[in-house]
């Protein structure tokens, strides 16, 4: 087998890798910059570029590559199933400053998998083999994959891992749930450990990694090369820094409610854009704050009040009341039990829409 291409150097040589998961409508240029302010991951991944016959790489996603000043490598993620279009898009993206091309085999949104892309492709290992071969042939550098364990069960998992080896995938990120499990229930870390033992490339463990301590425990269990963090990096942007500190045996940064108030202000200003009405921007901020609120108070009072704000002034009044009344109080490392960010995505049977956080 041809040797795999070396990955970009991490921030700390020899330490476990960290990556920010690709999350649609979240991991744009503004969010990457905010995360980097509090402690960048080793690697960023873009929102997925939708690939079909009429598609061209979305300009707002290209900005997260072309205008990225974080100093960290950015992988461009594709979602699609037509081989000609995937190759065309990959070749175009390679003219930009990308660290590599990533293929989405995990998005669990029904609007996505019903088109037989993202997690939907896990039902067709033969099709995956064709796509892997085509992308490997046109990507001279790093070709990476993010996948789930299967569609409604894990039966194709080991076959796909063998395809990862056959087509010399350079990095594999594994979310330890099936598509149908979405974000509910326990993550099957044993299957991530199986991937680590079966594939030749480094593996990033993904799924419900809530804190630096949890990251260390998952790495000890799976022996993965690193962790990919998604929703909990929205909740706690210090998480990548905290992971590196814990991995190095250093004191872990403690975050206060006053620090969180600073984060919310920074995120609000960074994500403002000309022409976006104030109410629409406030509503977008609520998507982020649904996660932040999981660690503010055990009763969910911040979440309750924040969700009812209708203006910038009302939103920051809520933030000041809950976060600055006792600004030195610590922000919880783990989400408080029972404080749910997205009740209909994580506790009920109602599927998440494409508009919600999807990775």
N, C-alpha and C positions, 0 to 999 in steps of 0.2 A: 504493500500500500504506500502511495506517495505520502511523504511527511506533511503534516498539517501546517498551515501558515501560522507564524507566531502572532499572538494577540497583542494589542497595544499595551505598553507598560502601565501597570496600575500606579496609583498614587504612592503606595507603600510596597516596595519590592518584597515578594515572598508572602504578603498577607493575603487572606481570602479576598476574592474579587467582590465588588459591589456594583450593582446596576440599577438604574431607575427603569421600572417596567414601562413599556409603551401603553399609554392610556388615552383613548380617543377623547378629544375635546379637553384634555388636561395637559399632556406633555408637549406644550408648544414652547416657542422661544421664551416667552415671558416666564413661564413656570420653571423652565430649566435654569434661567438666570436667578430666580428667587432661590431655588434649591441650592445652586452653587454658592450663593451668599452665605448660607448656613452650613455648608459642607458638602461639596459635590461628590457624586458617586464616581467610581472608576470609569463607567460607561453610561452614556445616554442612548436611548432608542426613541426614534420618532413615533408619533402617531402613524397609523398605517396609511400608506398611499393606496388608494383604491385603484385597481388595475382591471381595465376592460377595453373593448375595442376602441372606444372613443376617448379614453382617459389620457390625461397628461398630468405629470406630477403637480399636486396642488401647491400653489404659490405660498400659501401661509405655512405649509409644512416645510417647504424648501427653506423658508427663512430660519427655521430652527437648525438648519445645517449651515447655510451660507453666512448668516449673521451671528453665529454662535461664538461668544467670546468667553466661554467658561474655561477654555483650555483643556476640556475633556473630549475624548472621541465620541462621535455620534454615528450610530448605525441607522440606516434607513430601512424601515419595515414595509414590506409589500403584503397586500392581501388580494388574492385573485386565483383563477384556475386555468385561464387560457395561456398556453405555453408561449405562443408568439408574443402576446401582449406583455407577459411577465418578463421575457427576455428583452423586449424593446424598452420597457421601463427601467429594468436593472441597468442596461447599458447607458441610458440617459442619466440616471442617478450617479453612475460612476464618473461622470464628468464633473460632479460636485465633490466637495471635500467630505466624503463619507468614509467612515472607518470600515464599513462593510455593508453587505446586503443581507437583511433578515427576512425570513418568510414566516408569516402568521399562520399557524396551524392550531390556534386555540381560542379565537374570539367566540364567546358563547352566546352572543346576542342572536335571538331568533331571526331578526331581519338580515343577519349576516349568514348564518349557517344554512338558512333556507335557499340561499343562492349558491350553495355548495362551495363556499369559500370559508376561510378561517377554520373554526372547529368543525365545520361541515365536511371538510376534506378527510377527516379522520375515519370516515366511513369507507374511504376508497384508497387503500394502501397502494394499489397499482397506479392510480393517478398521481399519488404522492411521489412514487418512484420516477415517473416521467418528469414531474416538475423539478425534483431534486437534480436529475440528470441534466436538464436543460439549463437550470440556473448555475450549476457547477461548471458547465461548459462555457458560460459567458461571463462568469465572475472570476477574474484571475486572482483576486485577493481573498478577503474573508467572506465566507458564506455561512450564515448562522440561521438557526431555526428556533422559534418559540412554539411549544406545543403543550397540549393537555394529554391526559392518560388515554383518552379514547373519546368516542362520542357518547354512547349510553352505557358502555362497559369498557373494560380494559383489554379486551381480546386482541386488538391489533397492535398493542403497545410494543411488544418485543419485535414484531415484524418491522415496525417503523424505526426502532432503534437500530436494527440491522441495516436498514436503508441509510440511516445517518452515517454508519461506518462505510457502507459501499460507495457513497457519493462524497465522502471526505468533508462532511460538515465540520466547520472549525470551532463552533461553540453551540451548545444546546441548552436552552432554558426550558425547564419543565415545571409547569403548574400542576400540582399534585391532586387535581380533581378531573373528572370527566366534564365534557361540555354540558351534559344535562344536570350535573351537580351545581353548575354555575359557581356561586360563592357560598353555598350552604353546606353545612356539615364539616366534618373533619377533613383535613388534607392528608392524603395517603403518602406520607413521607417514605414509606418502605418502597414504593414504586420509584420514587426519585433515586433512592439508593440502588435499586436495580439498574436504572439508567447509568448511574456512575460506574457500576461494575461492568456494564456491557459495552459502552461506547468508548471510542478512542479519544474523543475530544473532551475538553473541560465541560462540566455541567454546572449551570446555575440553578439553585433550588428556589422555587417561587410558590407563594401561596400562604397567606395568613401569617407572615413573619412580622410580628407586631412590635418588636423591640430588639435592642442589641443582644439582650440575654437570650431571647428566642432565636435570633439568628445564630448565635453560638451553639445553642442546643440542636438546631436543625443541621448545622454543619457537622457536629459531632455524630449525629445519627446517620446522616446520608453520605458523609465523606465528600460532599460536593466541593467544587472549586471555589464557590462563592454563592452569594444570594442576590436575587432580583427582588426589589421591593417596589410595591405599587401603592395601594390605597393608604398604607400606614406611613408612607413618606409624605402624602398629602396632610395627614394628621400631624405628623412630627417631622418637619424638614431637617431637624438636627440628626435624624436617624443614621445617615451614612457616617457622619462624624463620630457618633456614639459607637457604631459598629467598629470603626477603625481603632478607637480608643480601647474598647474592650478586647479586641483581637490582640492588641499590643500590650495588654496587661496594665494599661494606664487608667487613671481615674476617669470615669465617664461623665461627660457634661450633664449637669442638671439644668432643667428648663423650668423657668418660673412662669406664672400667669402673665406677668409683665412682659416677659420675652414673647409670649404668644400674641399679646396685643400688638407688639412691634411686627411680628410676622404677618398678621392679618392686614395691618396698614400697608406693609410693603407689597403684599400680594394684590391688594385692591388697586394700588397705584400702578403696579406693573402690568396688570391685565386690563386697565382702562384703554379704550381705543376711540378715536374720533368717530362720531356718528352713532355710537351705541348709546341708547337712552339710559338714563340713570337707573330706572326701575329694572331694565333688562340686565344691567351690570350687577345690580344688587342680587337679582335672582341667580345669576351665574355664580356669584360669591357664595351663595348658600350651598351650592354643590360641594365646594371645598370645605365650608364650615360644618357641613354634616359630619365630616370625618374629624375635624379639629375638636368638635364638641364632645366626642367620645371620651376625651381625657380631661375635660374642664371640671365637671362635677358629677358625682355619682347618681344624682337624681335626674339628670338630663334637663335641668332648668335653663341652662344656656341654649341648648338646642331648641327648646320650646319657644323661648323668646326670640331667638334669632330668626326662626322660620316665619315669624309674623312681621318682621321688619319690611317696610315698603319703600324706604328711601335710604340714601347714604347716611343722613343724619340719624335716622332711627337705628340703622344697623350699628353704627359706631357708639350710639348711646347704650345699646345692649352690650356691646363689647366692653365699654368702660365700666358699666355696672357690675358685670360678672368677672372681669379680669383685673381691674384696677382697684377694686375695693380692698383687696389684699394681694397686691402685685408680687409679693415675695413668696406666696404659696406655690408649692411645686405643681407643675403640670404632670399628670400621671404618666408613667412610662408605658403602661398598658391601658387599653380601653377599659373603662369601668364596665363590669358585668351588667348586661341587660340594656346598656345604652347603645342603641342600634343606629348606624348612619343611614341606612336605606332599608326600612322595614320590609318593603315589598320585594326587595332583591335578595335579602339575606335570611328572612324568616318565613315568608309565605311562598305559595306556589306560583304567584304572579311573576312572569318572566321580566327581566330588565329590558328596557328599551335601548335602542342604539344610542340614544341621547344621554344615557347614564354612563358612569365610569365603567369601562369594559375590559380592563386587564389588571 
